[in-house]
């Protein structure tokens, strides 16, 4: 149901909440777009239920919506447990905001919980596979130097692809005053800033790109502070970065599906396998909660079980 079909008072109250998320909580545009889609679906559900004002929403309306998400009874496509849970979280946030702002006398969604989603382990590739990808990216051309620098950077920092393509040259500190490792300033979800070290391999690849690659690319455009540039001299897009990794992974003969987020998962998994503290990894990844980071410990625990089963003389009998 298009936004125009939503009851006027509900549509206005939803817009108030979205404005709060954008201005006061500083959510990223992509996250806001997801909230808008989820809440538009909820508003359409309320309209079909004959609810025309925020104060007219009752608990059974919210509960019915949560159930309809799983079976498609609200007129949309059925959602997975994970997607349904995300949508219910958005609805709960909406009602909490309405109650706090006095738009409604209470919060009818307070006791409605999202459907349980199976815990999906992050996909990581081995250190050997990462090395094959990075070696396959080596090429002494402007675009080849950029590709190697980009992929080295993603694995060295665990940055999200949106964080990487949004970087400016000034966000880098390859030569630190104290002679320590290079660092980068990353801006994560909600514009939260963090400082992350850059390993020596990535620092050298970035330096080579800045000296011998980027000048040739930036000369083709109108001038931009962006770090990673496309062939026209503009800032590299997320889609182009995905394509770069896909092409290099194919060149490296990596058969499994690989995305920029795979390098982020591998960064976290390999750090934990190497003995890094989970809270340090949390800070490096920019997770708001350590609970999110702890999912990676399940990956390393599974690896330990596999190694034990294969290596211990009395593991099986």
C-alpha positions, -999 to 999 in steps of 0.1 A, spaced: 0 0 0 16 34 -10 22 60 17 -7 81 5 -31 54 14 -21 54 51 -44 71 75 -33 107 78 -26 108 115 -7 75 115 14 86 84 22 119 102 32 101 134 54 77 115 72 106 98 78 122 132 95 90 143 116 88 112 126 124 116 137 116 152 158 87 139 175 109 113 181 140 134 185 129 170 199 94 165 218 101 133 209 68 116 225 62 82 204 68 50 203 31 42 191 22 77 164 50 76 152 36 42 148 1 58 128 17 87 106 35 63 98 4 43 91 -16 75 69 11 90 50 16 57 41 -20 58 30 -17 94 9 14 86 -8 -4 57 -16 -33 81 -32 -8 106 -52 7 77 -66 -27 68 -75 -33 105 -95 0 104 -71 18 128 -69 55 118 -50 70 148 -20 61 168 -40 59 200 -63 34 184 -36 7 181 -40 -21 206 -17 -50 214 -36 -75 193 -31 -53 162 7 -54 168 6 -92 175 -14 -99 144 11 -79 123 41 -99 137 24 -131 128 13 -119 93 50 -111 85 58 -148 87 29 -160 65 24 -131 42 -11 -126 55 -7 -88 54 -6 -87 16 32 -87 13 57 -115 7 64 -138 37 95 -128 56 123 -149 71 125 -150 109 154 -126 107 137 -101 85 104 -103 105 124 -98 137 139 -66 122 105 -53 112 90 -60 147 119 -42 163 112 -11 141 75 -13 152 84 -16 189 107 15 185 79 34 169 54 27 197 80 34 224 86 68 208 49 75 205 44 67 242 74 88 253 62 118 232 27 115 245 13 107 211 -3 76 227 -12 70 264 7 37 265 29 13 245 8 -16 230 39 -32 215 59 -35 248 50 -71 253 52 -82 216 84 -99 208 99 -106 174 100 -141 162 131 -160 170 156 -162 142 181 -190 139 216 -178 148 234 -176 115 272 -179 118 292 -153 98 309 -167 67 347 -164 69 374 -177 46 407 -190 56 439 -170 59 453 -189 29 422 -180 8 425 -143 18 462 -143 8 453 -158 -26 427 -130 -32 452 -103 -22 479 -117 -43 456 -120 -73 448 -82 -70 484 -73 -76 488 -52 -108 511 -22 -115 483 -1 -131 463 27 -115 432 5 -112 453 -25 -101 470 -5 -74 436 7 -62 421 -28 -62 450 -42 -41 449 -12 -17 411 -15 -13 411 -53 -6 442 -51 17 424 -22 36 392 -41 40 409 -72 55 433 -51 76 407 -30 92 374 -50 91 358 -19 77 323 -21 62 323 -15 25 302 18 30 329 30 54 357 22 29 342 39 -1 332 69 20 368 75 32 387 107 23 425 108 19 427 130 51 411 102 71 444 82 68 475 86 90 501 65 73 530 83 92 521 86 129 541 110 151 551 83 175 563 60 148 535 35 155 513 17 130 493 36 105 457 43 115 424 53 98 394 72 111 362 53 102 327 65 105 303 37 113 266 34 118 250 64 133 281 84 123 300 69 152 337 76 148 365 51 157 402 49 151 415 16 137 451 5 131 462 -4 95 487 -33 92 520 -29 74 509 -48 43 478 -27 38 498 5 46 523 -3 19 496 -11 -6 478 22 1 510 42 -1 518 26 -35 483 35 -47 485 71 -34 519 76 -51 514 57 -84 477 50 -88 454 77 -74 470 107 -92 463 91 -126 427 84 -116 419 118 -99 432 136 -130 403 122 -150 377 138 -128 369 172 -112 389 166 -81 376 148 -50 389 142 -15 378 105 -18 404 79 -12 393 51 -35 384 64 -70 368 50 -101 381 52 -137 363 86 -142 380 101 -112 350 100 -89 345 82 -56 342 44 -60 307 31 -54 297 2 -32 286 -18 -62 319 -12 -80 338 -24 -49 317 -56 -48 325 -62 -85 363 -57 -79 363 -83 -52 342 -107 -72 365 -104 -102 396 -108 -81 382 -138 -62 374 -155 -95 409 -148 -107 422 -164 -75 400 -194 -82 380 -190 -50 349 -211 -57 327 -201 -27 307 -168 -27 328 -139 -15 316 -104 -7 332 -74 10 315 -84 42 333 -118 39 366 -99 45 351 -82 75 339 -115 89 374 -130 82 391 -101 99 371 -107 131 374 -145 130 411 -145 124 417 -120 152 398 -141 177 416 -172 165 448 -154 171 439 -147 207 425 -112 205 400 -102 233 364 -100 221 360 -65 234 390 -53 214 374 -68 183 341 -52 192 358 -18 192 376 -25 159 344 -35 142 324 -6 156 298 -28 172 275 -10 197 271 -42 217 296 -70 225 268 -95 220 270 -89 182 308 -96 183 304 -127 203 287 -144 174 323 -147 159 334 -167 190 309 -194 178 329 -197 146 362 -201 163 347 -226 188 334 -246 158 369 -246 143 384 -257 176 360 -287 177 368 -297 142 406 -295 149 402 -314 181 381 -342 164 408 -346 137 439 -342 158 433 -357 192 441 -395 193 412 -403 216 386 -379 201 368 -407 184 367 -444 190 
